[in-house]
């Protein structure tokens, strides 16, 4: 335990780690400060009075908001609102994707099967009235993107880079300090890497949570949510835009905005741990921390570019479950995932699968390191 505490203390004293955290916080403050919108703030306050379920009671409640431009805008945008999920058919999505990607065989069957199952999710969201909730009316897509794609995406990127730096600097410390021959000359000394793993994972987790807590606290202070916390993210005002088409933001399971935020943070924590394990394994296999960092960047680049050049469609669609691809697809977590995925709940499967695979690789790296020549 004392060794773990010593490793943690050593990690948090790295100038590179301190500098990166401070730089990240400064960037986040600047980004969050540019996302304010007075109409969205009005809706957040108004939703405490009107509630978030559209209908007769909601329309009557708008009348109590008084006569002002924003109240009139909200009235126009919500009255006589049609349920976008009424008669919504996901089969056309499968048809478009299959034709666009020229899928056949197993990949086509899996894609069509995914959308057959997704149809039941759309029925469930419509039956529960999720699509007839307020969220942020006509600026919902912008506000949703500001929080879940830009802000959460920025935090996820920073967490991944920070976890990578923490692990590589920790593993490479003995080599950089020229104490490698002394520390690793005995079996006890080589076992120190187990403590480095625990310390690195702990600091990576705490660092991400700290960054997220400070950044999100500032975001919600400047961009209050009000009663919209209880809206569904599958609101008819919300939609997905990608290179293929624009479609309703339908999730496999019902999520309020608050629940979706917690679920997104959970997936993000899992991905940060994936990057930490990846850096740990590579750090043990490659002596130089800087070379290890370049190898990780190259590996991520390959995983991003391979689907564009590989002729093997099943391989391309499977790669979307790797950590780097899950980061890119963060705007579609808990939805159908569009043309990029062929399995439901791809983000959960991807994170769990990646953690298992990377844990196995890390254990193999440890066993290999124990018998590696130091010179």
C-alpha positions, 0 to 999 in steps of 0.5 A: 500500500505504501508503494501505491501511495508513493507512486500516486504522489510521484504521478501527481507531481509530474509537471506535464500532468499538472500543466495538462490539467491546468491547460485543459481547465482553461480551455474548457472555461473558454469553450463553455463560456461561449455556449450561453443562449438566453432563449435556452435559459428562458426555457430552462426557467419556464419548464419549472412552471410548464412541466416538460410533457407537451399537451393541453396542460402545457399549452395552458401553462405557457399563458402564465409566463406573461407576454414576451418574445420568448414566451411567444416563440415557445408557444409557436414551437410547441402548440399543435406539435406532431409526434415524430415517432407516430408511424415511424418505420426504421426499415427504411434506414436499413434499406438506405444503409444496405444500399449505400454500403453495398452490404451483403451476406452476414453484414446485411443480415446483422444490419437488418436484424439490428433495425428490426429490433430497433423498431420495437425501441421506437414503439416503446419511446412513442408509447411512453410519450418520450417524443412529446417532451419539451427538452429545449424546443427548436434549439434542442439539437444545438443544446444537446450537441453543446453538452453531449458532443462538444463539452463531454467530447472535450472532457473525454479527449482530455481524459484519454490523453491524460490517462495515456500520459499518466501511464506512460510517464509512470511506467517510463519513470525508472528508465528516464531517471536511470534507475531501471537497472537498480529497481528491476534487478530483482523479482520484487523490483519488477513487481512494482509495475503492478503497483504502477498499474493500480496507481495509474488507474486510480489517478486517471479516474480521479483526474477525469472525474475532477475535470468533468466535475469542474467543467460541468459545474461551470457549464450548468451554472452558465447554461441552466437546465431547469425542469428540462432535466426530466425531458427525454433525450428522445424528444421529437425536437432532438435529432441525429445528423450524420453523413447519411441522413437526419433522423429522430434521436431514438434510444434503445432505452428510455433516458431523461436528460439527467439519466443520459448524462450519467450514462454518458459519464459512465461510458466515458470513464470506461473509455478513459480506463481503456486508454490507461490500459492501452498505454500501460501495455505499450509502456511495458513493451516499449522502453521509451515513453515518448516512442510509446506515445507515438505508437499509441497515436499511430495505432489510433490513426490506423483504427480510424483509417482502416474502415475507409480502405479495408475491403472486409466489411465485417472487420470495418464494422467491428472496428467501431467498437474499439475505444478510439471509434467509440469516442468518435461516435459519442454523439450516437451513444445508446442509439442505433449508431447509424451505418457505423454499427451492426450491433445494438448497444454498441457502446456498452459492448465496445467498452466492456469488450475493450476492457477485457481484451486490454486487461488480457494484453496488459497481463501478458505484457507484465509476464513478458516484462518479468523475463525481459532483458534490461540491456 
